[in-house]
């Protein structure tokens, strides 16, 4: 028995009143007789139930009641307690408050024991019983607390051992049925990632909460670094995940996408099941995976290229010299990598058939060949910053599309779905991104007629200038600027520089376009084999581009530049000899260089253009300079408005003049036309001239400089105008006086007028036009344009 619960029964009885002492002694004697099995014992009716003699031994010690306590208390009975001495048994209290019998039954047993204590020992024994119950409860509570603390310590030890094991071996994802080339990788401690989901169990006191990051498998399978050491861009990684459709998908994303809950939501557009509630936990999971797997060296690092063409050191030309890289924009340009990275078909047959087409000497075909081959040369030369456009124009069904398509097989597959050729129906930003991807791979644009005419001049400058828009970031910085240096091959029905606002407003557009007109009909030399060629080149491609890049790699840069310089000198000398503009000489030098290398090293067929043929692909000076081009249109602008210019038609002038006030012009008065000393003069209001200049994008100052340099203006000192005599106005109006002369650049189609019958009365307007043409023929003085 426990010492703290022993009680001196005799001392307890002595403390009671005499009459209660006698009563207690009588009751105790009665129960002693019962326990001894006396024959004459009298059992009180309200006393405890009798105990089976087989269950309680003769004169038992209190230690023998342990099992009886358990059995009785579980059943809600107290028959095992028959003596007052048992209320001092610590086991009875311990078992009472530890046996698994339910709180209600325990309270019932405790109440019955309390009633029994009252019968056996009165209120003194009841108080003693209650005091011992409280002590027993306290001991059990302290013991439970101690046991809990020991269990918690043991649990912490086991958890620490588990963490140490995880730190040593690593906590890994446990996804099954992974796709080929994909494997489970490390994640941070605490995360569970298996086919049942991705989650972490968080403990808050006694509560354990499941924090879910995703329902479907998600993995980071690799990291990417720029293939080109000179490339600048955001850090990227490859991810694999299972979509709601059940298929595994591979995507390339910026690392910041996995670490920002707002950006992580963009993964939903790629097919991963994520919402705003899971996004925060997902970023924790992805960050832990990235950090843990990177520290353990579990993430392979692959090369990534954001564009094709030459690397910054000019040693590699992607994808021809190395296929061991990932193209960053494969999702944006599906099929582009496949179109240019792999050769297909029979190499020898391709060269034989292509050389046969070159030998037909169809000008547009051989021109398209050197335009495309010039593209890698442009990217290789460090002193060249601008590209150019080769334009094949002419009527439909004259072979332009076939010419471009077959030449495109030099670099890859031109078919729809694996397209190198583009439609011009693209936004400037879309074209910018595409040209940045090509970088030095030539661009083939099919049928520019389908584009908005006003977009063509912008496309010309965009493709040839080689620089994208400068864009800002949220933190007031600049994004990496897109760049390229390539040649473009474009076909159209009209010459490319004729599109846009009144034939193109930017004079620079003319210097960046080399144009060849197709024949009036489909080349007869192709008719016999064109069906076979179309079929053959659709499945055979990608050989010559690789070979040409290999030729360039085998040449020293100094050698290439020396050849270009030599051709440039020859072109300039010939241009000066024939009085042609030298503005496009550098581009021609690169075209000749491409033509020479194609004829002597690639195809080895000695088929080349002459310098004069190449010069014919350029624009003359009259067209290139915007001021001169505008001057040549002035006379057409005047003749097109006969009712606004005095002197073009005398009858019209009289009809327009107000008969009540001849000094006033009825209607809009723009100026006058007059003859003086065999010279013709256009005198125009300054505001009208300014409007014409603005409509055609010509700088006003440059135009007046042009007029003065060529003695084509007469004005007061320090001004651009002078007071000009008028038959309509008594006070001479102040007009810009511009001398008109013949121009070799005049557009004869614009000057042509509808024919009239001989017997029909002559139109006054046509009469003036005839006089102007006559004066042109009689013009004596010719000015050499600078």
C-alpha positions, 0 to 999 in steps of 0.5 A: 500500500502507498504510505501516504494513504495509510490511516490509523483506524483506532486513532480515527475512532477515538476522535469520534463521539462515544455513541458513534464509536460504539456504532462504528465498532458494531458495524465493523464487527458485523462486516468482519463477521461477514468476511469470516462467513459467520453463520449467525452474522446479521447482514444490514439491509442497506449494506454492500452486496455480498462478495463471492467467496471464490473471488475473495480469499480468506483474510485477504491482503489489500494487494489482492484486490487490484484485479477486482477493482478493475473488473468492478469499476469497469462494470460500474459496480463497487462490490469489491469494496467492503471494508473501511480499511479499503478507503486507505488503499491507494490502488483503489483510487489509482484504478478508479481514476485511470480505468477506461470506463467512461466519465459517466460510469466513473462518476457513478462509481465515485458517488456509490463509493462516497455513499458507502464511505458514509455508511462505513465511517460516517462523514469523516470517512467521506471527507477522507474519501474525497480528499484522497480522490482529489489527491489521486486525481492530482497524482494521475494528472501529474503522472499523465503530464509527465508521461506526455512530456516524456512522449513529446520528448521521444517524439521530438527525438524521433522527428529530429532523427527523421529530419537528420535523415532527410537532410542527409538523404534528402526529401524527394517527390514521389510521383509515379509514371513519369515521362521519359527523361523526367525524374523525381527530385529533391524538395524541402523538408516538410513537403509531401509530393506524390500522386495524391497531391502536393501539400505540407502538414502544419501544426498549431498546438494540437491542431494539424492543418493540411496546406495544399500547393497543388493537386497534380504533379509538378516538377522542375526538370532543368535550369537554362543558361544562355548559349551565347556569353553575350546574351542578356535575359532573365534566368529560366528553367524547364518545368514538367507538370501533369495537366487536368487532361492527364498528359505531361507537358513541358514548358520553359518559364522564368524563375521569377514565375515560380517565386511570385504568387501573382506570376505563378497564376500565369501557369494556368494559361499553360495548362497547370491547375492552380488558383489564387488560394494555392498560389502562395503555397505553390511558390513556397513549394517551387522555391524549396524544390529549386533551392534544394535540388540546385544545392544537391546538384540534381538539376541539369543545366542546359544551353538556351538560345533566344535567337538563331545566327551568329554568336557574339564571338562569331564562332558558332552559327545556330542551329547549323554548327551545334544542335545541343541547345534549346530554342527559347521561343519554340512555343511562340514559333512552333515549327521554326526550329524544325524548319531550319535545324534539320536537313531532309532529302537527298543532298546531291540531288538537291544541288543538281536540281538547284544548279539546273534552275540557276543555269536557266539564268532567270534573273529573279531566281538568281537574285533571290539566291544571293539576297538569302545568302547575304544574310549570314554575311551581314551578321558576320561583318562587324562594320555592317549595322543595317540589313536590306530587302530584296524585292521581286515585283511584277504581275501575278502568275509570273513565278515570284512565289515559286522563285521564293519558295525554292530559294528558301530551301537553301536554309530550310523547309518553306511549307505551311506549318514549317514556315520560314516564309511569313505573311506581311499581315503582322503587327510591328511588334510581332515582326520585331519578335520574329526578326529577333528570333531569326537574327541572321537567318534570312526572312522570306515574306510572301505577297506583300500585297496582302498587307496594309500599304501604309505598313510597308514603309515601316516594315522596310525600315524595321527589317533593315535597321535591325533594332527593336523598340526600347521598352521600359520596366516597372522599376524605371529601367530598360528591357534588353533591346531586341536586335538582328542583322539580316536580309529579307526576300519579299515579293509583291505586285508593285515595287515595294517602295511604291506602297504606303502614303503616296508611294512611301514617305521615308526616303531611307526606304528607297536606299534599303530596297534592291528590286528586280521585276519578274517577267511579263509571264511565267518563265518558259524555261521552267515550264517543262520541269516546274511540276517536278521541281515543286514536288522535289523541293517540298521534301528536300531542303536545308543543305546549302545554308549549312554549307555556306556557313561552313564556307564563311567559318573557313574564311578569316574575317580580314579576308572577307572584309578585303573582298567586300572592300574590293567589290565596293571600290569597283561598284563606286567607280562604275556608279561615278562613271555612269552618274548613278547614286552611290547611296546603295553601294555598300549593300551591293558590295555584300550582294556581289560578295554573296554572288561571288562565293556562291558561284566559286565555292558553293555551287561552283558554276561561275554564274554571276551578275555583272556590276551593271546588272546589280546597279540596275537593282538600285534606285537612282538619285532622283528617287532617293532624295526626298526633296528632289522627289518632291520637286518632280511632283510639283508640276503635277500637283499644280496641273491637278488643281487648275481652278486654284492656280491663276494662269493655267486657264484664262477662260477659267480665270475669267469665270472664277473672278468676281465680275463686281470686284475683279480683284477678288478670287472666287473660291480657293486661291493657291497661287499662279503659273506664269512664263517669263523669259522662256522660263516657267514659274510656279508661284504658290502660297507658303501655307499650301506648299507647307501642307504639300510638304507635310503630306509627303513627309519632306523636311521644309528646310531641306527642300528650300536648301535644295531649291537654292542650291540649284537656283530654282527659287526667286525670293526677297532677301532673307525670305522664301517668298516675294511679291508676285504680279497678279491679274486677279489681285491688284495688290501683289500676293506674297508667294513662293516662286519656284522655277520649273524645269524638265526632270528625267524622273517625271512619271510619264503615267502621271502626266498622261491625259485622256485623248480627245477627238480632233474635231472636238473643241479643245479643253482650255486645261489641255491647251495649257498642258500642251503649252507646258509640254512644248516649253519643256521641249524648248527648255535650253538650260539644264541643271545638274542635280547634286 
